[in-house]
């Protein structure tokens, strides 16, 4: 559990530190194969682990899981309106302010949407024998969430740097984003575990997050080839993500 929290923190803060050193244009090129890899990995884990676990936990009400998947899918659409697509590496360029310009406002709606999304991702990472697939493949799913957070953290750090004109003010807000998934893990495993495992609440949460993941991962995969042209690096990254997710199953 401690290693999972450390990995999620390190991933976000490390990607943020990279954004401080890598030019925006070069970073966008570097993100494309990573996005394709993480999208394929996340999509595969959702189909092979998260959805089957949710359905097994509610065998008498499988349609209920479907409704929560739909809620997660379209709820993520709303979150992305607020977050401007940062979850899948979008950076919207803004005019830079001076390094000491206090007038540059913090985009609280964007940050709030990212934090909610990240908290939900962390909340499904329950490590107990009572949740079969999720516990057996706990670290495989942690890696999927971490891979997904890398481009998001890079895009968030880049966007905040462009807005503030300096990287010094970026770190506190990047840390808020970095802590969201670990807090979700702690709440689910140590505060609300008994409540989650009773009454089908954990299955509901899995369905909701599966819908989130399906929206994010399919958006990533479609955006990597918007003109439907064959791009060998992106295709290779996509296949690598698929095969790795299947290998760790």
C-alpha positions as CSV (number, residue, x, y, z in Angstrom):
1,X,0.0,0.0,0.0
2,X,2.8,2.4,0.9
3,X,4.6,1.6,-2.4
4,X,1.4,2.4,-4.4
5,X,1.0,5.8,-2.7
6,X,4.7,6.5,-3.2
7,X,4.5,5.5,-6.9
8,X,1.5,7.7,-7.5
9,X,3.1,10.7,-5.8
10,X,6.4,10.2,-7.6
11,X,4.7,9.9,-11.0
12,X,2.8,13.2,-10.7
13,X,5.7,15.2,-9.2
14,X,8.2,13.7,-11.6
15,X,6.1,14.6,-14.6
16,X,5.7,18.1,-13.2
17,X,9.4,18.5,-12.8
18,X,9.9,17.3,-16.4
19,X,7.5,20.0,-17.5
20,X,9.7,22.6,-15.9
21,X,12.6,21.6,-18.1
22,X,11.1,20.4,-21.4
23,X,9.9,23.0,-24.0
24,X,6.1,22.9,-24.6
25,X,6.4,21.9,-28.2
26,X,8.9,19.1,-27.5
27,X,6.8,17.9,-24.6
28,X,3.7,17.6,-26.7
29,X,5.6,15.3,-29.2
30,X,6.9,13.2,-26.3
31,X,3.5,12.8,-24.8
32,X,1.8,11.3,-27.9
33,X,3.3,7.8,-27.7
34,X,3.0,7.8,-23.9
35,X,-0.7,8.7,-24.3
36,X,-1.3,5.9,-26.8
37,X,0.5,3.4,-24.5
38,X,-1.4,4.5,-21.3
39,X,-4.7,4.6,-23.1
40,X,-4.4,1.1,-24.4
41,X,-3.2,-0.2,-21.0
42,X,-6.0,1.5,-19.2
43,X,-8.7,0.3,-21.6
44,X,-7.5,-3.3,-21.4
45,X,-7.4,-3.3,-17.6
46,X,-10.9,-1.8,-17.5
47,X,-12.4,-4.5,-19.8
48,X,-10.4,-7.5,-18.3
49,X,-10.4,-6.6,-14.5
50,X,-12.5,-3.7,-13.4
51,X,-15.8,-4.4,-15.2
52,X,-15.7,-8.2,-14.5
53,X,-15.1,-7.5,-10.8
54,X,-18.1,-5.1,-10.6
55,X,-20.3,-7.6,-12.4
56,X,-19.2,-10.5,-10.0
57,X,-20.0,-8.4,-7.0
58,X,-23.6,-7.8,-8.3
59,X,-24.4,-11.0,-10.1
60,X,-28.2,-10.5,-9.6
61,X,-28.2,-6.9,-10.8
62,X,-25.8,-6.6,-13.7
63,X,-27.8,-3.9,-15.4
64,X,-27.2,-1.7,-12.3
65,X,-23.5,-1.8,-13.1
66,X,-24.2,-0.8,-16.6
67,X,-26.1,2.3,-15.4
68,X,-23.1,3.3,-13.3
69,X,-20.8,2.8,-16.2
70,X,-22.9,5.1,-18.2
71,X,-23.0,7.6,-15.4
72,X,-19.2,7.5,-15.2
73,X,-18.7,7.8,-18.9
74,X,-21.0,10.9,-19.3
75,X,-19.9,12.3,-15.9
76,X,-16.4,12.3,-17.2
77,X,-17.6,14.3,-20.2
78,X,-18.7,17.0,-17.8
79,X,-15.5,16.9,-15.8
80,X,-13.5,17.3,-19.0
81,X,-15.5,20.5,-19.8
82,X,-14.2,21.9,-16.6
83,X,-10.7,20.4,-16.8
84,X,-10.2,21.3,-20.5
85,X,-9.0,17.8,-21.3
86,X,-5.9,17.9,-19.1
87,X,-6.6,14.3,-18.2
88,X,-5.4,13.3,-21.6
89,X,-2.5,15.7,-22.0
90,X,-4.2,18.7,-23.5
91,X,-2.5,22.0,-22.9
92,X,-4.3,25.2,-23.9
93,X,-1.8,28.0,-24.4
94,X,-2.4,31.2,-22.5
95,X,-0.4,34.4,-22.4
96,X,2.2,34.3,-19.8
97,X,2.1,36.6,-16.8
98,X,5.2,38.1,-15.2
99,X,7.0,35.9,-12.7
100,X,5.8,38.0,-9.8
101,X,2.3,38.9,-11.1
102,X,-0.2,38.1,-8.4
103,X,-3.0,38.7,-10.9
104,X,-2.7,35.3,-12.5
105,X,-5.6,33.4,-11.0
106,X,-5.5,29.8,-10.0
107,X,-7.9,27.8,-12.3
108,X,-9.9,26.3,-9.4
109,X,-12.6,24.7,-11.6
110,X,-10.0,22.9,-13.6
111,X,-8.1,21.7,-10.5
112,X,-11.3,20.7,-8.8
113,X,-12.3,18.5,-11.8
114,X,-8.9,16.9,-11.9
115,X,-8.9,16.2,-8.1
116,X,-12.3,14.6,-8.2
117,X,-11.3,12.4,-11.1
118,X,-8.0,11.4,-9.4
119,X,-9.7,10.8,-6.1
120,X,-12.2,8.4,-7.7
121,X,-9.3,6.5,-9.4
122,X,-7.6,6.1,-6.1
123,X,-10.7,5.0,-4.3
124,X,-11.1,1.8,-6.3
125,X,-7.6,0.6,-5.4
126,X,-8.7,-1.6,-2.5
127,X,-6.2,-4.3,-1.4
128,X,-8.1,-7.0,0.4
129,X,-9.0,-10.7,-0.5
130,X,-12.7,-9.8,-0.5
131,X,-12.2,-8.1,-3.9
132,X,-10.8,-10.7,-6.2
133,X,-9.5,-9.3,-9.5
134,X,-8.8,-5.9,-8.0
135,X,-6.7,-7.3,-5.1
136,X,-4.9,-9.9,-7.2
137,X,-4.0,-7.3,-9.8
138,X,-3.7,-4.4,-7.4
139,X,-0.3,-3.2,-8.6
140,X,-1.1,-3.7,-12.3
141,X,-4.0,-1.3,-11.8
142,X,-1.9,1.1,-9.8
143,X,0.6,1.2,-12.7
144,X,-2.3,2.0,-15.1
145,X,-3.4,4.9,-12.9
146,X,0.1,6.2,-12.6
147,X,0.7,6.0,-16.4
148,X,-2.5,7.9,-16.9
149,X,-1.4,10.6,-14.4
150,X,1.9,11.2,-16.2
151,X,0.6,13.1,-19.2
152,X,-2.1,14.8,-17.0
153,X,0.5,16.1,-14.6
154,X,2.8,17.2,-17.4
155,X,-0.1,19.1,-19.1
156,X,-1.3,20.6,-15.8
157,X,2.2,21.8,-14.8
158,X,2.7,23.3,-18.3
159,X,-0.6,25.1,-18.3
160,X,0.0,26.5,-14.8
161,X,3.5,27.6,-15.8
162,X,2.2,29.4,-18.9
163,X,-0.5,31.1,-16.7
164,X,1.8,32.1,-13.8
165,X,4.9,32.9,-15.9
166,X,7.0,31.1,-13.3
167,X,7.2,27.5,-12.1
168,X,7.5,28.5,-8.4
169,X,3.8,28.9,-7.9
170,X,3.1,25.6,-9.8
171,X,4.3,23.2,-7.1
172,X,1.6,23.7,-4.4
173,X,-1.2,23.1,-6.9
174,X,0.6,20.2,-8.5
175,X,1.0,18.6,-5.0
176,X,-2.8,19.0,-4.5
177,X,-3.3,16.9,-7.6
178,X,-0.6,14.4,-6.6
179,X,-2.3,13.8,-3.2
180,X,-5.8,13.2,-4.6
181,X,-5.4,9.5,-5.6
182,X,-3.4,8.6,-2.4
183,X,-6.2,10.1,-0.3
184,X,-8.7,8.0,-2.3
185,X,-6.6,4.9,-1.5
186,X,-6.5,5.8,2.2
187,X,-10.2,6.5,2.5
188,X,-11.2,3.3,0.7
189,X,-8.8,1.0,2.6
190,X,-8.8,2.5,6.1
191,X,-11.9,4.7,6.6
192,X,-14.8,3.4,4.5
193,X,-13.8,-0.2,3.6
194,X,-16.6,-1.9,5.5
195,X,-19.2,0.4,4.0
196,X,-17.8,-0.1,0.5
197,X,-18.0,-3.9,0.7
198,X,-21.5,-4.0,2.0
199,X,-24.6,-3.2,0.0
200,X,-22.9,-3.2,-3.4
201,X,-21.3,0.2,-2.9
202,X,-17.9,-1.0,-4.2
203,X,-19.4,-2.4,-7.3
204,X,-21.1,0.9,-7.9
205,X,-17.8,2.7,-7.5
206,X,-16.1,0.3,-9.9
207,X,-18.8,0.8,-12.5
208,X,-18.5,4.6,-12.1
209,X,-14.7,4.6,-12.5
210,X,-14.9,2.1,-15.3
211,X,-17.1,4.6,-17.2
212,X,-14.5,7.3,-16.5
213,X,-11.7,5.1,-17.7
214,X,-13.6,4.0,-20.9
215,X,-14.2,7.7,-21.8
216,X,-10.6,8.8,-21.1
217,X,-8.9,5.8,-22.8
218,X,-11.1,5.8,-25.9
219,X,-10.6,9.6,-26.2
220,X,-6.9,9.1,-26.0
221,X,-6.8,6.3,-28.6
222,X,-9.0,8.2,-31.0
223,X,-7.0,11.4,-30.6
224,X,-3.7,9.7,-31.3
225,X,-4.8,9.2,-35.0
226,X,-7.5,11.9,-35.6
227,X,-7.1,11.6,-39.4
228,X,-7.0,7.8,-39.3
229,X,-3.5,7.7,-40.8
230,X,-1.2,4.8,-39.9
231,X,1.5,6.1,-37.5
232,X,3.9,3.3,-36.6
233,X,5.3,4.8,-33.3
234,X,1.8,5.3,-32.0
235,X,0.6,1.9,-33.2
236,X,3.6,0.3,-31.6
237,X,2.9,2.1,-28.3
238,X,-0.8,1.1,-28.4
239,X,0.1,-2.6,-29.0
240,X,2.7,-2.4,-26.3
241,X,0.1,-1.1,-23.8
242,X,-2.4,-3.8,-24.8
243,X,0.2,-6.6,-24.5
244,X,1.6,-5.4,-21.2
245,X,-1.9,-5.2,-19.6
246,X,-2.7,-8.7,-20.9
247,X,0.7,-10.0,-19.6
248,X,0.2,-8.7,-16.0
249,X,-3.4,-10.1,-15.9
